[in-house]
């Protein structure tokens, strides 16, 4: 299909699509495309560039539509942890996994951002995609909200050198003073799984397939981002408010 689209584009660059041209068979279009390419080799690059521009435009429009539809849920979901300034004028949404090495590296960048900018509102979306240990850690972190220790637990889990799994997560929980029995019970609360399910749906809708991934204003930012880049994106979003 892509080769046929390129063929049609190659012909259309040189030849206007008259009524006659529109009635050409697929085979004849391919023949004309080959003739045009042989006579003018750079036409294939022009066709590829045009196709890529069209696809990029379509993707940008689709992303804008998804952000418009999901903006309220992304930024104001009552079941998502909020750090930084709850009344901040710019919201940064981060999708992460406790076992993602890039998320752990991003921790200091995100911490630095909210320390440097007192008007940033940080929304966390737990996205445990790296195995059972990640799921256990995400559920434990969300359950820690009932003991008012989500933020402390989050940074502690992100700072682990070992893999997050049941034993290591519970050890960290004990170290920061969480009631582990209550934590285990609270992990089974419906709102805990609801948050994770919602994060999965949002990530899929936004086209995120890895962590960390950020939403800042109208920008989707997959991958590790340094503090200065985060600050620039926040400034850009603030200017558009």
C-alpha positions in Angstrom: 0.0 0.0 0.0 2.8 2.4 0.9 4.5 1.7 -2.5 1.3 2.4 -4.4 0.8 5.7 -2.5 4.3 6.7 -3.4 3.7 5.8 -7.0 0.6 7.9 -7.1 2.4 10.8 -5.4 5.3 10.5 -7.8 2.9 10.7 -10.8 0.9 13.5 -9.3 4.0 15.7 -8.8 4.6 15.7 -12.5 1.1 15.2 -13.9 -2.1 16.9 -12.9 -4.8 14.3 -12.2 -7.2 15.0 -15.0 -10.4 13.0 -15.5 -8.4 10.7 -17.8 -5.6 10.2 -15.3 -8.2 9.3 -12.6 -9.4 6.5 -14.7 -6.0 4.9 -15.1 -5.6 1.3 -13.9 -3.3 0.6 -11.0 -0.8 -1.1 -13.3 -0.7 1.9 -15.6 -0.2 4.2 -12.7 2.8 2.1 -11.6 4.2 2.2 -15.2 3.9 5.9 -15.3 5.5 6.3 -11.9 8.4 4.1 -13.0 8.8 6.1 -16.2 8.7 9.4 -14.3 11.3 8.1 -11.7 13.7 6.9 -14.4 13.5 10.3 -16.2 13.6 12.3 -12.9 15.1 10.2 -10.0 14.7 12.9 -7.4 11.0 12.6 -7.7 11.0 9.6 -5.4 12.6 11.7 -2.6 10.0 14.4 -3.2 7.2 11.9 -3.0 8.6 10.4 0.2 9.0 13.9 1.8 5.4 14.8 0.8 4.0 11.5 2.2 5.9 12.0 5.5 4.6 15.6 5.8 1.1 14.4 5.3 1.5 11.7 7.9 3.1 14.1 10.4 0.3 16.5 9.9 -2.3 13.8 10.4 -0.5 12.6 13.5 -0.3 16.1 15.0 -4.0 16.6 14.3 -4.9 13.3 15.9 -2.7 14.1 19.0 -4.4 17.5 19.4 -7.8 15.9 19.3 -6.8 13.3 21.9 -5.4 15.9 24.2 -8.5 18.1 23.9 -10.7 15.1 24.7 -8.5 13.8 27.6 -7.3 17.1 29.0 -9.6 17.2 32.0 -8.9 13.6 32.9 -5.2 14.0 32.5 -4.9 17.1 34.6 -7.8 16.9 37.1 -8.5 13.3 37.7 -9.4 13.0 41.5 -7.8 9.6 41.6 -4.3 10.7 40.5 -1.6 11.8 43.0 -0.7 15.5 42.8 2.7 16.9 44.0 4.2 20.3 43.7 1.7 23.2 43.9 -1.9 21.8 43.8 -3.0 25.3 42.5 -0.1 25.7 40.1 -0.8 27.4 36.8 0.9 24.7 34.7 0.3 21.0 35.1 3.0 18.4 34.2 1.7 14.8 33.9 4.2 12.0 34.2 3.6 8.4 33.3 6.2 6.1 35.0 7.1 2.7 36.2 9.2 2.1 39.4 11.3 -0.5 37.6 12.1 1.8 34.6 15.8 2.9 34.9 15.0 6.0 32.9 12.2 6.9 35.3 14.6 6.6 38.2 17.1 8.8 36.3 14.3 11.3 35.7 13.5 11.5 39.4 16.1 14.2 40.1 15.0 16.2 37.0 11.4 16.2 38.1 12.3 17.0 41.7 14.4 19.8 40.5 11.6 21.2 38.4 9.1 21.4 41.2 11.7 22.9 43.5 12.7 25.5 41.0 9.2 26.5 39.9 6.7 26.9 42.7 3.8 27.2 40.2 4.1 23.7 38.7 1.5 21.2 39.5 2.8 17.6 39.0 0.3 14.8 38.3 1.6 11.3 38.6 0.2 8.4 36.5 1.3 5.0 37.7 2.0 2.9 34.6 3.4 -0.5 35.7 4.3 -2.1 32.4 7.5 -3.9 33.5 6.2 -7.0 35.3 4.6 -8.1 38.5 7.0 -6.2 40.7 6.1 -3.0 39.0 2.4 -3.7 39.5 3.0 -4.4 43.2 5.0 -1.2 43.7 2.4 0.9 41.9 -0.5 -0.5 44.0 1.6 -0.1 47.2 2.4 3.5 46.4 -1.2 4.4 45.6 -2.4 2.6 48.8 0.1 4.7 50.8 -2.2 7.7 50.1 -4.4 6.4 52.9 -1.5 6.9 55.3 -0.6 10.3 53.8 2.8 9.0 52.7 2.5 8.7 48.9 5.1 11.4 48.2 7.7 10.0 50.6 7.1 6.5 49.5 7.3 7.5 45.8 10.7 9.1 46.1 12.0 6.3 48.2 10.9 3.7 45.7 12.3 5.7 42.8 15.6 5.9 44.7 16.0 2.1 45.1 19.1 0.6 43.6 17.5 -2.9 43.4 14.4 -4.0 41.4 11.0 -3.1 42.9 9.3 -6.3 43.9 7.2 -7.4 46.8 10.0 -7.9 49.4 11.9 -4.8 48.5 8.8 -2.6 48.3 7.6 -3.8 51.7 11.0 -3.2 53.2 11.0 0.4 52.0 7.4 0.7 53.4 8.6 -0.3 56.8 11.6 2.0 56.7 9.5 5.1 56.1 7.0 4.1 58.8 4.1 2.7 56.9 1.7 0.2 58.5 2.4 -2.7 56.3 -0.8 -4.6 57.2 -2.9 -1.6 56.4 -1.0 -1.1 53.2 -1.6 -4.6 52.0 -5.3 -4.2 52.7 -5.5 -0.8 51.1 -3.8 -2.1 48.0 -7.0 -4.1 47.2 -9.2 -1.0 47.2 -11.1 -0.5 43.9 -9.6 3.0 43.3 -6.1 1.6 43.2 -6.8 -0.7 40.3 -9.0 2.0 38.7 -6.0 4.4 38.6 -3.8 1.9 36.9 -6.5 0.9 34.4 -7.1 4.6 33.6 -3.4 5.2 33.2 -3.2 2.3 30.7 -6.1 3.7 28.7 -4.7 7.2 28.6 -1.2 6.0 27.6 -2.7 4.0 24.8 -4.9 6.9 23.6 -1.8 9.2 23.6 0.4 6.8 21.8 2.8 6.3 24.7 4.5 2.9 24.6 7.2 3.4 27.2 8.2 5.3 30.4 8.8 7.9 31.4 6.4 9.9 29.3 5.2 13.5 29.9 2.3 15.7 29.0 3.1 19.4 29.3 0.6 21.8 27.8 -0.1 20.7 24.3 3.2 18.7 24.0 3.6 14.9 24.4 7.2 14.2 25.5 8.2 10.5 25.6 11.5 9.5 27.2 13.9 11.0 29.7 13.9 14.8 29.8 16.4 16.9 31.7 15.3 19.7 34.0 16.2 22.6 31.7 14.1 21.0 29.0 11.2 20.5 31.4 11.5 24.1 32.4 11.4 25.3 28.8 8.3 23.2 28.1 6.6 24.6 31.2 7.5 28.2 30.2 6.1 27.5 26.7 2.9 26.1 28.1 2.6 29.0 30.5 2.9 31.5 27.7 0.0 29.9 25.9 -2.3 30.1 28.9 
